[in-house]
Amino acid sequence: MLAKRIIPCLDVRDGKVVKGVNFEGIKEVGDPVECAAEYDKQGADEIVFYDITASHEGRGVMLDVVRETAKRVFVPLTVGGGIKTVDDIRETLRAGADKVSVNSQAVQNPSLIREGADIFGSQCICVGVDAKAIGPDKWTVFINGGRIDMKLDLIDWVKKCEQLGAGEICLNSIDTDGVRGGFDLPMLKAVVDAVKIPVIASGGAGKLGDFAEAFLKTDCSAALAASLFHFRELTVSQVKEDCKSKGIIVRQCR
Amino acid sequence: MIAVIDYGAGNIFSVKNALDHLGFESRLTDKAEDLRSADALILPGVGAFPWAMNMLKLSGLVEVIKQEAARKPFLGICLGMQLLFEKSYEFEECKGLGLVDGYVDKINEPGLVIPHMGWNKLEYNHPCPLFDGLGSEEYVYFVHSYKAFCGDGALMAYCQYGSKVPAVVGNGKNVFGCQFHPEKSGETGLKILSNFAGLIK
């Protein structure tokens, strides 16, 4: 049986780890390579680097971070943020990433998903989606770090991503992100039910039981969190212990 | 020296990174003489079977791989494992290296997500030197849409994904294949790679 995955995310700007709260008030803390190595030790099933650098120079720094991490961490690495073209995807994979996560760029240019999947395989194309409720059981997709409402129906969009060849959806709820009251279960359930590809829950984890709750109440494949792990309020291993005690299959670490 | 065969397939740097980390000397190479002088061979691979076989043929390495696989430790990883078999039905019937008995075909599990992607548990079928020091709860990282169909003798370990998915195969001697990525399977994967390198005499 496939194990449910616990994924720590590191937001990186100019080669340093930061963590935004509701995408604003960004704080800077730490070396991403060291943080990734620490998460690996704790039993992270995958590590996500989210590059929030705007500049071109920053992208080169990010690729160096990926290269260094790939020499020390032997679990899958995903890199998101600022990936605009097939060449960006190629460069990122060559640096040692196993997957890329495309977000705003995929909404503006959906063919990026298809081209990426055709050339590199669906398994390395994750589509990150930021969404917000606009009514009961109705959500729309936002881009640019949650700043621009694309007036695009969430369910229509994730179905389209699947058709285009996305290997996975990383679903971030703008409503619950940074609020720490648990994942957005209604949104998560709606997306999981709409597609066959794996869905990663993101945004809102605030306490130990939130992860197990997402797995018990929806069929999501993985759960992602940033600040909770980053500020060492919880370790990945504590989360896995809690899931295991509730009958959820998680990878045991050596 | 472990030769990691470079025929243009996938992220072979991860395999090299893992071997470097473990302290085993290795070389990414597409040269026949390196394959001959190596103490062990690793055949990595991501992509489609017919394409990969074609790349191997174009690089002129098929014969030397077959000769060297008869005399030194040999490990195929992911698509590299699938290439060990006699043939595959990915897109079209295509001959493989024929180092292990069996064939490769699509995973057919209605209701399950394909590709089979993520961490799955190793279930041991036969003793194998690659398993030295592993426990009963070992998870490894898979990403694939095709799987091997082989006899019990070649099946060293499997995982459950609807039905049995061959995870580690072998010819009972020096040729092994892992469907999962040991270089991405944390400590468990590193242990398997280190066990493989330990077979070098």
Chai-1 contact restraints between the chains, C-beta under 6 A:
chainA,res_idxA,chainB,res_idxB,connection_type,confidence,min_distance_angstrom,max_distance_angstrom,comment,restraint_id
A,M1,B,Q160,contact,1.0,0.0,6.0,A-B,restraint_1
A,L2,B,G118,contact,1.0,0.0,6.0,A-B,restraint_2
A,L2,B,N120,contact,1.0,0.0,6.0,A-B,restraint_3
A,A3,B,W119,contact,1.0,0.0,6.0,A-B,restraint_4
A,A3,B,Y139,contact,1.0,0.0,6.0,A-B,restraint_5
A,D45,B,W119,contact,1.0,0.0,6.0,A-B,restraint_6
A,A70,B,N17,contact,1.0,0.0,6.0,A-B,restraint_7
A,K71,B,N17,contact,1.0,0.0,6.0,A-B,restraint_8
A,F74,B,A18,contact,1.0,0.0,6.0,A-B,restraint_9
A,F74,B,G186,contact,1.0,0.0,6.0,A-B,restraint_10
A,F74,B,L190,contact,1.0,0.0,6.0,A-B,restraint_11
A,V75,B,G186,contact,1.0,0.0,6.0,A-B,restraint_12
A,P76,B,K184,contact,1.0,0.0,6.0,A-B,restraint_13
A,Q123,B,P115,contact,1.0,0.0,6.0,A-B,restraint_14
A,Q123,B,M117,contact,1.0,0.0,6.0,A-B,restraint_15
A,Q123,B,V143,contact,1.0,0.0,6.0,A-B,restraint_16
A,K196,B,V113,contact,1.0,0.0,6.0,A-B,restraint_17
A,R251,B,W119,contact,1.0,0.0,6.0,A-B,restraint_18
A,R251,B,Y139,contact,1.0,0.0,6.0,A-B,restraint_19
A,Q252,B,E137,contact,1.0,0.0,6.0,A-B,restraint_20
A,R254,B,E187,contact,1.0,0.0,6.0,A-B,restraint_21
